Amino acid sequence: SDHAAALFWQVPTKNGTALAVDRSEDWVRRCDRPPRGFGKDVLKQAQGQYDLISATEYQHISWRWRVSNTIDDGETADRKGKIQKSGDDFAAKIGISVLNTKGKLREIAYLWTRTIPEETSLTQVTSILGFFKFKWYRIVAESGDQNVNQWVGESRNFYRDFKRFYPDEEPAEIVRVYLMSDSDNTGSKVTGAFADLVFHRKPPG
């Protein structure tokens, strides 16, 4: 990511084969900022063909990631933890979009930051046409430069993280996982790599 945002996403399934989608379709091309009906579109696409991953059955996630450097995060968020556009860049980000049992789209992303402490929670608000607002949650999973240019293994209890932000809800199908390195707003440059992302029924050994 050289002064830009590099994003890759797919819809995971239980058998390990990503949901086949026509990426020329309008709802797919807009998935860097999912439209309101994104989750329903995924369910419709998967119906009868794919078994999507349930976040209540597969509560744990693990992965490895590596970054070439971290990004200045002095202006990433305000005092309330709301991400500011001028600092909305991260060396590496893994996002999980999930429906709740009422079909509403939720999202949690894991970040690699420079100085923001691990386990810090941040919020990000996006809007569609200025009317519909979405509030996304982010968690710092890795912080600091000590592991730069090294593969770092992570594991999270995604179900617990979901309940942390949505205590009165239950998660249902996972409808998108995305990988991202982002440096456009700060005018930075970074390379992020990702590997071995797996959902687990039990905590990974």
N, C-alpha and C positions, 0 to 999 in steps of 0.2 A: 504494500500500500504506500504509494509515493504521492503525498498530498491528495489522497483519494480514499474512497471506502471500497474495500473488496469484500463481497459477501457471497457465500454459497449456501443454499438451503435444499432440503429434501424432506419428504414425509416418510418416516421410518415405519416398518411393519414387523410383525412378530417373526416372520420367516427370514428376515434380514434383507429382503428385496425392497428397495425404495418404491413407493407408489409411482406408477408411470403417469406422468402428466404432460400434456401438450403445453410447453412453455411459451408458445405463441399466443395462447388464450389470454384475454385481457385480465382476468382475475389472477392469473399466474404471473404475468409481467409486473403486476403491482405488488408483489409479495415482499418487496423490501420494506413496505409499509402495508401490512395486510389490510384489505378492505373489510368492512363490517361483516360481510357474509363469508369470510374466508373459511372458517371452520366448517360451516354447512356445505360449502363447495367441496372441501376435502372429503367429508363423509359421503357425499353423493358420488364422488369419483371412485371411492373405495368400495362402495356397496356391492356385495356379491363377488368381489375379486380379491380383496386384501383384508387382512385382519390387523387393524391398527393396535398400537400398544396402549394399554390402559395404565395410567399413572397410579392407580390404586393396586394393581397387580404387580407391576414393575416399579417399585418405589425408589430404587437406587440407580444411580448413573455413575459411570467412571469414564475417564478419558486421559489422554496425554496431550500436552501442548508444549510449544517452544516458541520463543520470540527472540528477535535479533537485538531488541532494545525495548525499554519502556518509554512511555510518553509523558511529558510534563502534565501533571494533573492538578496544578495549583488553582486552576479555574474550572475544574470539572463540574463541581456542584456548589450550590449556595449553602448557607448554614443549616438549612432544613433538609439537605440531602437531595435537592432537586437538581438534576443534571442540566447544565446550561449549554446552549447551542455552541458558544465559543469554545467550550472545552469538551465537547462530546466526541472524544476520540479515545480509543483503547487499543493497546498493542494486540490483545486477543480477547475475543468475546464468543461465548457459546450461549445461544438463546434457545429456549424451549417454549413453544406455543402449545397450549393445552386448553381443551374445553372443560368447563365445569359441568356438573350433572344437569344443569339447566340449559346447556348449549352456548353459554357465553364464553368468549375468547379471553384467555388469561395468558400472561407471559412472564417468565423469569429468565434472566440471563446471568451468566457467571463471567466475571471480569478479571483481567490481569492488569493491575495498576502499578504506579511507581511508589507513591507515598501513602495513599489511602489505605488504612489498615484492613487486614483480612477480616471477613465477616461483616464489614460495613455494608449497610443496605442503602441503596440510592433509588430514586424514582425518576421516571421519564414520562412526560405527557406528550402525546401526539394527537393531532386532530384531523378530521376529514371534512373538507369544505367549511371549516370553521365552526361546525355544528357538533359533530360527534367526537367526543374526546375519549382517548384510551389512556389508561395509566398503567405503565409497565414497571416491573420491579427488577432491580439488579443487585447482585451480591458479589463482593470482592472475594474471589476464591484464591487468588495469588497476588502478593504484593512485594515489590522490591526488585532490585537488580541482581541479587545474589545468584539467581538461577538463569540469568540471561544466556542464550545459546546452549541451553541444556534441555533435554526432554524432562518434563515434570509430570508425574502422575497425580491425578486428582480423583476423589470420589465424594459424592454428595448423596444425602438422603433427600431426593427431590420432593417426595411426599411431605416430609417435614418442612422443607423450605416453602412449599406451596401453602401449608397451613399457617406458617409464620405470617404470611401476608393476607391470606384469605381464611381466617379462622372459622368462619361460619359456612364455608363451602367445601365440597368434595371435588377432586379432579376426576376427569374422565379420560377421553382419548387424547393422546399426543398427536397434534396435527402438523407440526413443523419443528424441525431442528435446523438451526442455522449456525454457521461458522463465519467469523468476521474479524478482519483487521482494519482499523479505521484511523485515518490521519489527516482527513481533509480540513477539518475546522481549525486545527492547530498548525497546519502547514508543516507537518512532521513527515517522517519516513520510517516505516517499520515493516518487517516481514514476520508473519505468524504462520505456524504449521500446527496441524492437528492430526491425531491418530487414535485408533482403538476406542472409539466412543461406543459404549455398550450400556444397555439398560439391564438391570438385574432384579430378580424377585427378592433376593436376600443381599445383605451387605457383601460387597466383593471381598474376597480373601486377600 
